[in-house]
């Protein structure tokens, strides 16, 4: 059993800026409690920042902890892995305390919806296979109709 606190000092980590539209940082909670079955992050999106389009090989749970955000789900059209068409199929508003489950292989984006306020959530990435790394595939897109490449 390991105990920690999400409000730890000096444990911010920068994220790969290619995966986000603006400044975003996170705390890796799973390392603090030595979790082996899931990766857990407290992700902080600066004003208007969100993830680029992506999908995971395992399920994901988001728990909104600050501000207002959204989760947008997309459908892929075409057989190419790197250049294909997309269509938004659902937008889910996220407020503090909201919890949402994202099934594996769902093409999506999430983050802040307000250009003046931050948004934060806890992301629990449930490993697809025990003792295997969690895989996320990131895409460059226009968030409307086109995906141009894997990042």
C-alpha positions in Angstrom: 0.0 0.0 0.0 1.4 3.4 -1.0 -0.1 6.8 -0.1 0.6 10.2 -1.7 -1.1 13.5 -2.4 -1.9 15.1 -5.7 -1.0 18.5 -4.3 2.7 17.6 -4.0 5.3 20.4 -4.4 7.8 20.6 -7.4 6.5 17.5 -9.1 5.2 19.1 -12.4 6.3 17.6 -15.6 6.2 19.2 -19.0 4.5 17.1 -21.6 5.4 16.6 -25.3 4.3 20.0 -26.8 3.6 18.2 -30.1 0.6 16.4 -28.4 -1.2 19.6 -27.3 -2.4 22.8 -28.8 -1.1 25.1 -26.1 0.8 24.9 -22.7 -0.1 21.8 -20.7 1.7 20.1 -17.8 1.0 17.1 -15.6 1.9 15.2 -12.4 2.5 11.5 -12.8 0.4 10.0 -9.9 1.0 6.4 -10.7 4.7 6.7 -10.0 3.9 8.2 -6.5 1.8 5.2 -5.5 3.8 2.6 -7.5 0.7 1.5 -9.6 1.4 -1.3 -11.9 -2.0 -1.9 -13.6 -2.7 1.6 -14.8 -0.9 4.9 -15.6 -2.5 7.8 -13.7 -1.9 11.5 -14.5 -3.1 14.8 -13.1 -3.2 16.9 -16.3 -3.4 20.7 -16.3 -4.5 22.5 -19.5 -3.7 26.2 -19.7 -6.4 28.5 -21.1 -7.8 27.0 -24.3 -5.3 24.2 -24.5 -6.4 20.7 -25.5 -4.9 17.4 -26.7 -4.3 16.7 -30.3 -6.4 14.0 -31.8 -5.4 10.6 -30.4 -6.5 7.1 -29.5 -5.3 4.6 -26.8 -4.8 0.8 -27.0 -6.5 0.5 -23.5 -9.5 2.1 -21.9 -9.2 5.6 -20.3 -11.1 7.3 -17.5 -11.1 11.1 -17.0 -12.1 12.8 -13.8 -12.5 16.6 -14.1 -10.9 18.4 -11.2 -10.9 22.1 -12.2 -12.7 24.4 -14.6 -14.6 23.5 -17.7 -13.5 21.2 -20.4 -14.8 18.9 -23.1 -14.2 15.5 -24.6 -14.8 15.2 -28.4 -15.2 11.9 -30.1 -14.4 11.3 -33.8 -15.1 8.6 -36.4 -12.3 7.7 -38.9 -13.1 7.3 -42.6 -10.6 5.6 -45.0 -8.1 2.9 -44.6 -4.8 4.9 -44.5 -3.1 4.9 -41.1 -1.6 8.3 -41.6 -3.8 10.4 -43.9 -7.6 10.0 -43.5 -10.9 11.8 -43.1 -12.6 12.3 -39.7 -16.0 13.4 -38.5 -16.9 14.6 -35.0 -19.7 12.3 -33.6 -20.0 13.6 -30.0 -19.1 16.4 -27.7 -19.3 15.8 -23.9 -18.9 18.9 -21.6 -16.8 18.2 -18.6 -17.2 20.2 -15.3 -15.5 19.7 -12.0 -16.4 16.2 -10.6 -17.5 14.7 -13.9 -16.2 11.3 -14.7 -16.2 9.8 -18.2 -15.0 6.4 -19.6 -13.3 6.3 -23.1 -13.2 2.9 -24.6 -10.0 1.6 -26.2 -9.3 2.7 -29.8 -11.7 5.6 -29.6 -10.4 8.6 -31.6 -10.8 11.7 -29.4 -9.5 15.0 -28.0 -10.0 16.6 -24.6 -9.0 19.8 -22.7 -10.0 23.3 -21.9 -13.0 25.0 -23.6 -12.5 28.4 -22.2 -9.8 30.8 -23.6 -9.7 32.6 -20.2 -9.7 29.7 -17.7 -7.6 26.6 -17.0 -9.0 23.0 -16.9 -7.6 20.0 -15.2 -8.4 16.3 -15.0 -7.1 13.1 -13.7 -6.5 10.6 -16.5 -6.4 6.9 -15.6 -5.0 4.9 -18.5 -5.9 1.2 -17.9 -3.3 -1.1 -19.4 -4.5 -3.2 -22.3 -2.3 -6.1 -21.3 -0.7 -6.7 -17.9 2.9 -5.6 -17.7 2.8 -4.0 -21.2 3.2 -0.3 -21.9 0.1 1.7 -22.6 0.2 2.9 -26.2 -1.2 6.2 -27.4 -1.2 7.2 -31.1 -1.2 10.9 -31.7 -2.4 12.6 -34.9 -2.0 16.0 -36.6 -5.4 17.2 -37.7 -7.6 20.2 -38.3 -10.2 18.9 -35.7 -12.8 19.0 -38.4 -12.4 16.7 -41.5 -8.7 15.8 -42.1 -5.9 13.9 -40.4 -2.6 14.5 -42.1 0.0 12.5 -40.2 0.9 10.5 -37.1 2.9 12.7 -34.7 
